[in-house]
């Protein structure tokens, strides 16, 4: 099977990692060792987030070269969504570990959007009431 060629490339080149699409087993094991919470840990949130981050970085690099590869783009978006969910879970369950992981992976924290309260909405409506007065009525108030 070593002599088989696929569009000018032998399987030796493909297996050598020149056409790498996924994380190698060795790279994945190194990530697991670095981010595991205990000696037998392979699937904690921290490890999963670190693996997803590495896969996202690889896919981003691939898409910079192959910008028309929409199936890979879809896979990238799926991985980003999964990482976001895991980060949200980790932040809720273990805030200290979340902060440490964010720093180690050099990720940006999502900004919290302030949801408007009833008081904010009421104040906003009062400001808009002045806008609804016609210019003639404003002149009458000034007199």
N, C-alpha and C positions, 0 to 999 in steps of 0.2 A: 504494500500500500504506500510505501515511501516514494515510489516513482509516479504516483498519480498527480496530475496537475489540474488545477482549477483556474481557468482564465489566466494562465501564465504563472501561477504561484503553486509551488509544490506544497504538499501537506506538512512537510518538515518546517517550512516557513510559517505556516499557519499555527502549528503547535508550539513553535518557538516563542510565541507571544508578540509577533510583529503586528498581528491583526487582532489585538486584544479588545474584547468588548466588555468583559466583566472583571470584577476584582479577582486576582489570582488567589488560590487557596492560602499561599504563604502570606500575602498581604493582609488577607482577612484575619488569619491567626495572629498576626502582629497587632492589628487593631484590637482584637478581643483581649489580648494580653495587656495592652496599654490601658484599656478602659474598664476592665472587669472589676466588680465590686468585691468579689471573693475568689478563691482559687478555682472553683468549679463553674464560675459564672460564664455563660455563653449567650444568654438571651435577655439580660436585664435591659431596661429602657436605655441606660447609658450606652451599653454596647450596641444596641440596635441603632441608636441615633448616630453613633460614631461611624458605623458601617454605612448607613444611608448617606451620611455627609461625604464619605469617600466616594461612594457610587455617584452621587450628584456631581462632585467635582470632575470625575472621569467623563460623565455624560456631557457636562458642559463643554469640556475640551473637545469631545467628539463633535458636538453640534457647532462649534466654532469653525471646524473644518468642513463638515457636511451640513450646511445650513438648511438644505431641503429635506433632510431626513425627519419627516413628521412623526413616524412611529417612535423614533427615539425621543423626540420632543415630548410626546405623550407619556412615555415611560418616565421621563425626567419630572414632568409635572406630577405624576402619581407618587414618585418618591419624595418630592418636596412636600406634598400634602400629608403623606404618611409621617415624615419627620416632624412636621408642624403639629400633628396630633400627638405624637409621642412626647414632644417638648412640652405641650400644654399639660399632658398628664403628669409628667415628671415635675413640672412647676407646682402643680396642685398637691402632689403627694410628698415631694421632698425638695423644698425650695433651695436648700443649701447645695445639694447635689446638682440641681439645675444651674445655679450660678457658676459653680466650678466647671461644669461641662461646657457652658457657653464660653467661658474664658479659654479653656483648653482648645476648643474647636475653632475659636475666633469667629463666632457667629454673632450677627447683630440681633439684639432683642427686639421683638415686635413692640411697637408703641401701643400703649393702651389708649383707646379712644374713650373719652368721657361721654357717657350717655347722658342726654339731657334729662333733668329732673322736672317735676311738675312746676317748681318755682322758676326754673330757667325758661320753660315754655311760656309761663304766665308773663314773665318780664319781657320776653320777646314779643308777645302779642300786644302788650302795652305800648312798646316802641312803634309797632306797626300801625297802631290806631292813629297816631299823629300823621302818618303818611296818607291815610284815607280821607283826610279833611281836604276839601277843595280849596283852591287859592282864594276864592271869594270869601269863604267862611273864615279863613285865616286873617284876611284884612279886617273883617268885622270884629274879630277878637282883639286885634291890635288897636282899634278905635276906642 
